[in-house]
Amino acid sequence: MCMLCGVLIILVFNSVRSFDYEINIESAYQTFDGIGAISGGGATSKLLFTYFPKQEDRKPILEILFNKENGLQMLKVEMGGDDQSTEGSESSHMSQRNKISPRNYEFQLIYETRKINPKIRICALPWAFPGWLGNQNPYQNVSETANYVVEWLRIGRKIYNFEVYCIGVWNERNFSEIYVKTLRHILDESGFQKVKIVAGEGFEMDESYPRLLDKDFINSYDIIGAHYPGGNIPDYVQKSGKTLWASEDYSTDNRKTGEDLAFDVLRYTTGHVKRGWKILSHGNGSGNLTYGGTYVSYTNRKDLSIVIETMSHKSSLCEYSSPKPYKVRKLQIIRFKLPQKCQGMNISLNYDSPQFIRKDPSGFIEFAIKSDSFGVITTLPITVPRKQMVKVQKLPENYFDNFTDSYENGDEPRFWMPQKGAWEVRNGVAIQKTIEPPISWCTFEINTPYAVMAFGNKSRKISGDVKLPENSTANSIILGLFSNCSGCDIPQKNCEGLYVEFDYINQRADVFSKFVKRKNLTRFEVPLKFGIFHQISLESLSTSRIQITLDNLRKTIVLKSPTSRNGKFFLIGTGNFGISYWDNLSVA
């Protein structure tokens, strides 16, 4: 039976028609700048520093991501602007004019990543900007904005000892030629002549991209970046002579298909292709496979690596830039004609142990590949990607923080996810430090600085000590339960939940649902004073009864109709922008 099975396998194998693909290393035409990761779009790395507050505990994760052997080759971070940028709000390094905040966790992430791989390239890109730079327009005063950006680079150089490889303009928003030229001038004047400017950064290559090729502008920047290009790069961009980047690209929510494979597939590339290698041109070492799939060849003139995939259409769907329907044959025979000096290559598909394929007398290597496969064929020794696990502590059932343990001045409070504005810990107190509306990226109509948090229990109470200083421009304090208030779609959601606002000007407490366009439920008088700490709390006693506490005043309210209990977030904030102090915050 075993011999018969072997014969049948050979017959099936031989019945599949093969196609030849020539690998011509003389066709190298574009430099491979590397594959990187983005820590941005609003607090995407925030919980790394919450769950792993000690640097030594973060190291194993960063080793997996950024090791020299097959880790990511570039790290791009958000230059925080105190405003919502998809998943949250990242703290600016200069929320107020001439007041520096150098403890942003992105700086720390860069510092620790460079300990693992000192040669990793660092890039930065603003999503939002502090309000003092302009009225919802960072190009209102181009010199001020350029100097603000350069100050971030100075912090990196002076405090964290890193140099920036590139800087972007404004994430997925229109660029300004005058600003880019001014930024180039101020970078050069400030000792950052080597820093490259990435222009474009649009969501796909939109109608603004022809402006990048204007003869009076094309020499003012270095790289054309596009987000989610999906291979749709216009000819005029390809022929520009500029370095082209997919500067933000991933499969987002398609977790059962594309995204579930992404990082391990990526390491077939990063483990066997180094930054600075050349990509072979289409038809001469890179291209489409006849029966579905692609192959891309990279070389440094000495070694050669071919990354190959035959992912089905279903397995390739992404939230953005998904390919049009196509078919992939279940089994293909691939024949690569190798350069004369290459005697054979190592191959690993789908995490299989590597094998060596010797070149036949006619110069070809031949192998079979099934659909939904990926791997590498290379002259280098192969390191097969392996899944690695890091144990993460469980989300706590309850929460309490007095902001004294393991904090340094300037750190962000742990477990909080700011959605508008920014908090930092100073002298044992958490301070909301944004005093005017930022230049917003997506929620410019919201003027309420707030943060959310969620925990593992079914707590119904949030409390804390809160102070508005006498010179604060903030006029009220807000607490919330059962909220779904997060992300860029806050205005559309209108944020269900249960909220109370302590109004210092009108000396009252307003209870409401619907965070943006309020649905007022009740109000009552309360004594409030600027300049002192008040003990406040909001507790749900049942679906129709709540209890609100202000110092020694306790008020039980019966709601006329039940409010939504579907949201999972606790919420803190102020009704408008201004300094506020928070201490002894608890969820129980």
ABEGO torsion letter per residue (X at the ends): XAAAAAAAAAAAAAABBBBBBBBBAAABABBBAEBBBBBBGGGAAAAAAAABABAAAAAAAAAAAABAAABBABBBBBBBAGBBAGAEBBBBABABBGBBBAABAAAAAAAAAAAABAABBBBBBBABBBAAAEBGBAAABAAAAAAAAAAAAAAAAAAAGBBBABBBABBGBBBBAAAAAAAAAAAAAAGAAABBBBBEGBBEBBAAAAAAABAAAAAABABBBBBGAGGBBBAAAAAAGBBBBBABBBAEABAABAAAAAAAAAAAAAAABBBGBBBBBBGAGBEBBAAEEBBBBBBAGABBBBBBBABBAAAABBABGBBBBBBBBABBBBBBBBBAABAEBBBBBGGBBBBBBBBBAAGBBBBBBBBGBBEBBBABBBBBBBBBBBBBBBBBABBBBAGABGBBBGBBBBGBBBABEBBBBBGGBBBBABABBBBBAABAABABBBBBBBBABABABBBEBBBBBAABABABBBBBBGBABBEAAAAAAGGBEBBBBBBAAAGBBBBBBGAABBBBABBBBBBBBBGBBBBBBBBBABAABBBBBBEABBBBBBBABBBBAABABBBBEBABBEBBBBBGBBBX
